[in-house]
Amino acid sequence: MELNELTAYLADFLNITAYEDYCPNGVQIEGRSQVKRLVTGVSASERLFTGAVKRNADAVLVHHGLFWKNTPQPLTLTGIIRTRVKILLARDINLLGYHLPLDGHPTLGNNVLIAKALGLQDVRQVAIEGLKTPLMAVGTLKHTVPFEAFNRWANEIIGASNPTLQLGRTQIQNVAVISGAGSGHWRDAAEAGADVLVTGEAREDVVRAAEEVGLNLCACGHYNTEKWGVRALGEHLAAAFGLEAEFVDIPNPI
């Protein structure tokens, strides 16, 4: 399909204008005008882009793109950014990036997909501080379970080996999910009535804060919690438009 047709569809499907994001959502590097073969991955990297070249990809679609507002020099193409960009430009490969829209999408978002994979019922999306569009997924387990058992279950489903951070109740039923660096929203999770927050990274200061409000944490890895949306989006595009889409998994323990 035409690149502009693909990006117009994704802009609407992911509702990108609803998010005040830290990066551009959409085309970050423009390549060839037609897309047939698509590589998806969590984060832009030399390894991912080299893999896309080997697969003869027309476009790479990622959750974490190349350009961020808070980088020290966001308007320069030097060092590793230059190397990454050069790989794509040399082969005329597009780079598409979608960040918060792929966390908060109501059916293909990281948070909703994790919540459903954990078997949560009555999953709903809740707004978090600083963002108008609902992002956090909240649901309930069918039965109350010991936190340690839930932590083992979350590790198994998400593919992690996180430490046990039992900071609140020993028995849990209400669960909140915010992928990636979502532990800073512990207050939102507690106010939503969660017994545990499933997230990617747990900051040092958040551990004490969560303890003080009685909120358990499952920190299952930033990468592990953010594979879900971009992989599902590639599968969706393949089914909807007949594109060839392949998720390239580059494991990251963080």
C-alpha positions in Angstrom: 0.0 0.0 0.0 1.0 3.6 -0.4 3.0 5.0 2.5 0.7 8.0 2.9 -2.3 5.7 2.9 -0.7 3.6 5.7 0.2 6.6 7.9 -3.2 8.1 7.4 -4.9 4.9 8.5 -2.6 4.6 11.6 -3.1 8.2 12.6 -6.8 7.6 12.7 -6.7 4.0 14.1 -4.3 5.0 16.9 -5.9 8.4 17.5 -2.5 10.0 17.7 -3.8 13.6 18.1 -5.4 12.6 21.4 -1.9 12.3 23.0 0.6 14.9 24.1 3.7 12.8 23.5 7.4 13.2 24.0 8.2 12.3 20.4 6.7 12.5 16.9 4.1 9.8 16.2 4.1 8.8 12.6 6.8 8.9 9.9 10.2 9.7 11.5 12.3 8.8 8.5 10.8 8.8 5.0 11.8 6.1 2.5 10.1 4.5 -0.4 6.5 5.5 -1.3 5.1 1.9 -1.2 5.1 -0.5 1.6 4.6 -4.3 1.3 7.0 -5.8 3.8 7.0 -4.4 7.4 9.3 -5.2 10.3 8.0 -4.3 13.8 10.1 -4.0 17.0 10.1 -2.3 20.4 13.0 0.1 20.1 14.9 1.7 17.2 18.4 0.3 17.2 21.2 -0.5 14.8 20.5 -4.2 15.3 16.8 -3.8 14.5 17.5 -1.8 11.4 20.2 -4.2 10.1 17.6 -7.0 10.6 15.1 -5.0 8.6 17.7 -4.7 5.7 18.3 -8.5 5.8 14.5 -9.0 5.6 14.1 -6.6 2.6 11.7 -4.5 4.6 10.0 -1.4 3.1 9.3 0.0 6.6 10.2 -0.4 10.2 7.5 0.3 12.8 8.6 0.8 16.4 7.2 1.8 19.8 10.4 3.7 20.8 11.6 5.8 17.8 14.7 7.8 17.2 13.7 11.3 18.2 12.7 12.5 21.6 12.2 16.0 23.1 14.3 15.3 26.1 17.5 14.1 24.4 20.5 16.3 25.0 20.8 17.3 21.3 17.5 16.5 19.6 18.3 18.4 16.4 21.6 16.8 15.5 22.5 13.6 13.5 25.7 12.5 15.1 27.1 9.4 16.7 24.8 6.4 16.9 21.8 8.3 15.6 23.7 9.1 12.4 24.7 5.4 12.0 21.1 4.3 12.5 19.7 6.8 10.1 22.3 6.0 7.5 21.3 2.3 7.5 17.7 3.2 6.7 18.4 6.0 4.2 20.9 3.8 2.3 18.1 1.3 1.6 15.2 3.8 1.3 13.5 2.2 4.3 10.7 4.1 6.2 10.7 4.4 10.0 7.3 4.8 11.7 7.1 5.4 15.5 4.1 5.3 17.8 4.6 5.7 21.5 1.8 6.6 23.9 -0.9 5.7 21.3 0.5 2.1 21.5 0.3 2.1 25.3 -3.3 3.4 25.5 -5.1 1.9 22.5 -8.3 0.3 23.7 -7.8 -3.0 21.9 -4.1 -3.2 20.7 -2.5 -1.2 23.5 0.2 -2.6 25.7 -1.8 -2.1 28.9 -5.0 -3.6 27.7 -3.3 -6.6 26.1 -1.3 -7.4 29.3 -4.4 -7.0 31.4 -6.3 -9.5 29.2 -3.3 -11.9 29.1 -3.3 -11.9 32.9 -6.9 -13.0 32.9 -8.3 -9.7 34.3 -12.0 -9.2 34.1 -14.0 -6.1 33.6 -11.0 -4.3 32.2 -11.4 -0.6 31.9 -9.1 2.3 31.0 -8.4 5.1 33.5 -6.7 8.4 33.0 -3.4 9.1 34.7 -1.9 12.3 36.0 -0.6 14.6 33.2 -2.5 12.9 30.4 -6.1 13.5 29.3 -6.5 10.3 27.3 -7.2 7.2 29.4 -4.0 5.0 29.5 -3.9 2.8 32.6 -5.8 -0.5 32.3 -7.5 -1.7 35.5 -9.3 -5.0 36.1 -10.0 -7.7 38.6 -8.9 -11.3 39.0 -11.7 -13.9 39.1 -10.6 -14.9 42.6 -8.5 -13.3 45.3 -5.0 -14.8 45.2 -1.8 -14.5 47.3 0.5 -11.8 45.9 3.5 -14.1 45.5 1.4 -16.5 43.3 0.3 -13.6 41.2 3.8 -12.3 40.8 4.9 -15.7 39.6 2.0 -15.8 37.1 2.8 -12.3 35.8 6.5 -13.3 35.3 5.4 -16.3 33.4 2.9 -14.5 31.1 5.2 -11.4 30.5 8.4 -13.4 30.3 10.2 -11.7 33.2 12.0 -12.7 36.4 11.3 -9.7 38.5 11.8 -9.6 42.3 8.9 -9.9 44.6 7.9 -6.4 45.8 5.2 -7.2 48.3 4.6 -3.8 49.7 0.9 -4.0 50.5 -1.8 -6.7 51.0 -0.8 -10.3 51.0 -4.0 -11.2 49.1 -4.9 -9.3 45.9 -7.7 -9.1 43.4 -7.6 -5.6 41.8 -4.9 -5.0 39.3 -3.6 -1.9 37.4 -1.3 -2.1 34.4 0.9 0.7 33.0 3.7 -0.6 30.8 7.3 0.7 30.5 8.3 3.4 32.9 4.9 3.5 34.5 5.8 3.0 38.2 5.8 6.8 38.7 2.0 6.6 38.4 1.7 4.6 41.7 -0.7 7.2 43.0 -3.1 6.8 40.1 -3.0 3.0 40.6 -3.7 3.4 44.3 -6.6 5.8 43.7 -8.1 3.4 41.2 -8.3 0.8 44.0 -5.5 -1.5 42.8 -3.8 -3.9 45.1 -0.9 -4.3 42.7 0.6 -2.2 39.8 2.0 -4.3 37.0 4.6 -2.1 35.2 8.0 -2.2 33.5 10.5 -0.4 35.7 10.2 0.3 39.4 12.1 3.5 40.5 13.9 3.5 43.8 11.7 6.2 45.3 8.5 4.6 44.0 9.2 1.5 46.1 8.9 3.5 49.3 5.9 5.5 48.1 4.1 2.3 47.1 4.8 0.8 50.5 3.3 3.8 52.2 0.0 3.6 50.3 -0.1 -0.3 50.5 0.4 -0.9 46.8 2.3 -4.0 45.6 4.5 -3.8 42.5 5.3 -6.2 39.7 8.2 -4.7 37.7 8.3 -7.0 34.7 10.7 -5.1 32.5 10.3 -2.1 30.2 11.0 -4.1 27.1 8.9 -7.1 28.2 5.8 -5.0 28.9 6.1 -3.1 25.6 6.3 -5.9 23.1 2.6 -6.4 23.1 1.2 -3.4 21.2 3.7 -3.1 18.4 3.6 -6.8 17.7 -0.2 -6.8 17.7 -0.3 -3.8 15.4 1.9 -5.5 12.8 -0.5 -8.5 12.9 -3.5 -6.2 12.5 -2.0 -4.5 9.5 -1.1 -7.9 7.9 -4.7 -9.0 8.3 -6.3 -5.8 7.3 -4.2 -4.9 4.2 -2.3 -8.1 3.3 1.1 -6.6 4.3 3.9 -9.0 5.2 4.7 -8.2 8.9 7.4 -9.7 11.1 8.1 -8.9 14.7 11.8 -8.9 15.4 12.4 -9.7 19.1 15.6 -8.3 20.5 15.4 -9.3 24.2 16.3 -6.6 26.8 16.3 -7.5 30.5 15.6 -3.9 31.5 
